Amino acid sequence: MRKATIRDVAERAGVSTATVSRALSGSRPVSEEVAAAIRRAADELGYSGNIIASSLRRNRTDTIGMVVPSIANPFFTSLVVNVEHVLSQRGLQLFLCDSRSDPAVEAQRLRSLVSRQVDGIIISPCHGERSADAVRASARAIPVVQLDRFALDTHTDWVGVDDDAAQALLMDHLAAQGARSAAFISSELTNSSTELRRAGFFRHAARVGIETREEWTQLGDYSIDWGRESSRAMLSSASRPDAVVCADDLIALGVLQSCQALGLAVPSDIMVTGFDDIPFSALSNPPITTIRQPQERIAAEATRLLDQAMNTDLTGTAHIALKPELVVRQSTVGQARVTAP
């Protein structure tokens, strides 16, 4: 079957091809009656227009690229959903890429998005140093906004949670619950979020008088397996800490598994905290005290900054750290509640 053309739509609607082009692209107004006739003709003929040609004329593709370290991580899954929702409200389509936490894969994904002429890129870089060159190269070509994490010396807009404030909330809470010592389990120090959470943990532990030890600091990856593996020996020791502070909820879930296997009661024998407030954190046994990131606001600010960079000549970069919330659940106390800083 022959594919319908813009001329076919014009003949069916009884207007010129120029009028059809104006009506479908929205470049110039036409009467509502004419626009309705054109849309009806296009629908009847199955005409979808030439998006590529339209993009070339407008120098816009109405597409945004997004690169995250792992779509399998529930935190990034939720973040993508929030970003896509905001973009769709602005009439923009999302091209999603998973870097698999590999800077080389991430660089390839960024090059592909730039070559496909997306209008901008939102990225959570997987590595603080090794992601920097690719982020800088992309930012020279098109607008780039980093969210949650940022690569060093990249000078783009960034939006995420205030990791230091989050650790202050956690340590104040643990001190109030009577914790005198705490361990910290995280991924390796390869990205900004991990580094800031670790630094905040030690800073605020010292401030509230909670003991920390080198052997209680375990660095691996953001996974349930790592939480379980890294905590087993620590929790088996006679000198175990009063609390385990985890850099994300997946690690905390693994720590809870170790506690169960060792017959430790949470929170009476040991307290456990997470970070991100993924859905599973409220469903675990016991539910996990954690930090809730304002994902809807992060998504809204990231798209606002990207839209600003795409449509204005403003110079300078923004660094927006949003306030976290402490969600208190039964892994540290008997009654759940939410606390903001």
N, C-alpha and C positions, 0 to 999 in steps of 0.2 A: 504494500500500500504506500502511495506517495505521501511524503510528509508534508503537512500543511505549512504554508508560508505566510508571511505578513501580508502579501498581496491577496491571498485567499481570504484572510480575515477582513481586509479592507473592502473587498467586493461583497462579502456576506453582510457586513455592517453598513454598506453604502457610504463609506467615507474614503478619504485618501490614505495612502500608506503612512504619510507623515503624521496624520491625526492618530492613527493606530499606535505609532511609535511614541508619540507624546503621551497618550493615555496609559499605555502599559508601563512606560518608564517613569511617569510622574514628573518628567522634566519641565513640562509646561501644562497649565490647567486646561481642561476641556469641560464642557457642560456635563452634568451628571447623567442626563439622558443619553448623550453620545457615549460617555464612558460605559454606561450599562449595556448599550448595544454592542460595543466592542468586546466587553468581557463575555457577553453571552455568545457572540460569534466565535471567540477564541475557545471557549469551553466546548461548543458544539463541534468544532474542527479538531480539538485536541492540540491546539497550538500553545507552545510553552515559551516561545521566543528564543532568541540567541543570547544566552547569558554572557558568553565570552565577549561577543561583539559589544554588548551593552557595557560590560566592565571596561573595555578598552576606551569607549567613548567617555565614560565618566571617570576614568582612572581610579576606579574603586571596584573591589570584588565582593564587598559586604561579607567577607569571611575573616574570622579570627582564628589563629592557631593557638593551641594550648599544649604545653609539655609538662608532664608530671613525672616524678621518679618511679611511681608504681601505682597503677590503677587498681591493683589488687588490695592495696592498703585502704581500709574503709574510710580513713580520714580524707584521702585524696579523691576517692569515689564521691563522697559527699560534697567536697569542694568543687569538683567538676560539675556536679548537678546544679549547684548554686550559681556558678559562673554561666553555664549554658542557659539557665532560666533568665538571668539578667540580659544576656546578649540577645536572646530571642525577643524580649520585650523591645529591644532597640532595632529589630529587624535584621540581626546579624546571625550568620551561621558559624558553628564551631567545628574546627578540624582538631581532633584530639590525638595526641601522640604520647606514648609511654616510653620513657628513656631507659627503663629497666635498671635504674640506678647506676648507669654506665655512662661516664662523660663522653666516650667515643660515640655511642649510640645517640646520646643527646645532641651532640654536634651535628650528626647526620640528619636528625629530625629537624633541627633548626634550619639547616641549609635547604632541606626539602620544602619547608614552609615558606621560606623567603623566595625560593624559585617558583613556587606556585602563586606568588604575588598575593598572599594574604595581606590584609590591611594593617594588621598588628599582631603581636604575640604576647601571650601571658605565660609565664614560666615559673615553676618552682625548681630551681636548679638542684641537681643531685649532689654537687660537690662545691665546696666553698672556693677552692683554688682552681681545680681542673676544669670547671665549667666556665670560667671567666672569659677565656678567649672567644669561645663560640657565642656567648651572650653579647660580648662587645661587638663582634662582627655582625651579628643580627641587628643590634641597635643602631649600627651605622647605616643600615639599609632601610629599616622600618621601625616604627615605634615599638618599644618593648617595656612591659611592666613585669616586675618580679613580685611573687607573693609567697607568703609563709617563710621561704628561705631566700637568701640573696648570695650571689657570687661576689667575691672581693673585687674592689676597684672597677666596678662596671658602670657606675654613674647613671643608673636608670631609676625610674620611680619604683618604690617598693611599698607593699602593704602587708601587714601580718599582725600577729598577737604580740603583746609585750611579754617576752619570755621571762625577763627579770621580775616583773610584777607578779607573774604567775608563780614563780618559785617563792616569792615573799608570802603569798597567800598560803601555799602548801606548808611552808615551814612554821608560820605563825599558828596554823591549825594544828600541826603535829605537836608543837610545844604546848599548846593549850590542852591537848589530850594527854599530856604527861610524858611524851617521848623524850628520852635523854640521849638517844643515839640513832643514827640513820644511815642506811646504805643508799647508793645511787647506781641504777642500772640503765644503760643507754646504748645507743649505737656508737660506732667509732666517731671520733671528732672530725668528720669530713664535711659537715655543713653548718651553716650559721645557727640554725635552731638548736642543734645538739650542743654546740659550743656555748651558746648563751644560757641554755638550761643548766648545763654543768656548772658554769661560773656562778649563776644565780643560786644554785643549790648550796655551794660551799659558802658563798657570801652570806646568805641568810641563815644557814645553819650556825655559823659563827656568831651572827648577830643575836640569835635567840638562845645560844648556849647548848646546841645539840652537837654531840660528838660525832665526828666522821673519821674513817680510817681508810688508808690506801687500799687495803685488801677488800674493803667493802665497795669499792668503785669498780664496776664491771662494764666494759665497753665492747659491744659486738655489733648487733643490727636490730632493726625494729621488727621483731617477730615474736610470736608466742614461744617458739622453740628456744630462742635465746633467753627469754625470761625464765623459762623452766631450767635450762642448762646452767645458766650463770648463777642462779640462786640456790641450787641444791646443796652445794658444799657449805655455803655461807649460813644457810638456815639449819644445817645439821650440826653446826658448831655450838659448843656450850656458851660461847661469847657472842652469840648472834645479836644484831642490832634490834632496837625496839620497833623500827619502821624501815620499810623499803620504798624509796621514792623512784618511780619508773618514768622514763622520758616519754613514753607513750602508753596507750591502753593495751596494745598487743603484748608488750613486755609484761605489764601488770597481770594480764590473764595467765601468762606462763608462770609467774611467781605464785599466783593462787593455786595453780596445779601442783607446784612443788610443796606448798603448804599442806594441801590435802594429802599428798602422798606421804608426807612426813608426820601426819597427824597433828599439825599445828592449827590451833583455832585462831581465826581472823575475826575481830581485831584483838582479842584478849591476849593471845600469845605474841602476835606481831601485827603491826598495821601496814597496809599496802595502799599506795596512791598511784594513779595513772596520769595521763595527759591526752587531751583531745576530745573526750566525751563521745567516742564512737558508740553506736547503738548497743553493741555487745557489753559495754561497761555497765549498763543498767540491768543486764540480764544474767550476769555472772553470779556465782554463789561464794561469798556475798557480793552484792553490787559494789562497784569500785568508786571510791572517792577520787575525783579527777578534776582537771581543768577543762572548762568548756571554752572553745574558741568561737568567736562571733563570726561564723562562716558566711552568713548572709551579708553582713557588713563588709567582710573582707572581699567577697565577690563584687559587691556594689562599688566599693572604692576602687578596686582594680579596674573594672570596666569604665568607671568615670575617668580615672587617670589616663587610660588608654584612649578613650574618646577625646579627651582634652589634647593629648599629644598628636592625635591624627588630624584634628580639626582646628588647631590654633597654632600660633607662632610663639607661644610662651616658652621661655628658657628656664633652666634650673630643674632640679629634681625634687620629688617629694619622698619623705620617709615617714610612713604613717604606722605607728604602733598602737593597736587597739587594746582596750582593757579586757582582761580575761575575767572569767567567773569561776569561783570555786564551787564545785558541786559535791556536797558532803553526803556520802552514803555509808553503808554498813561495814565497809572494809576498814573504817577508822572509828566509827561511833555507832550508836544504836539507832539513831534517827536521822533521816536524810534531810538536807536543806541546801540552798544555793546562796553563795555569798559573793558580792562584787567588791573590788578593792576600794 
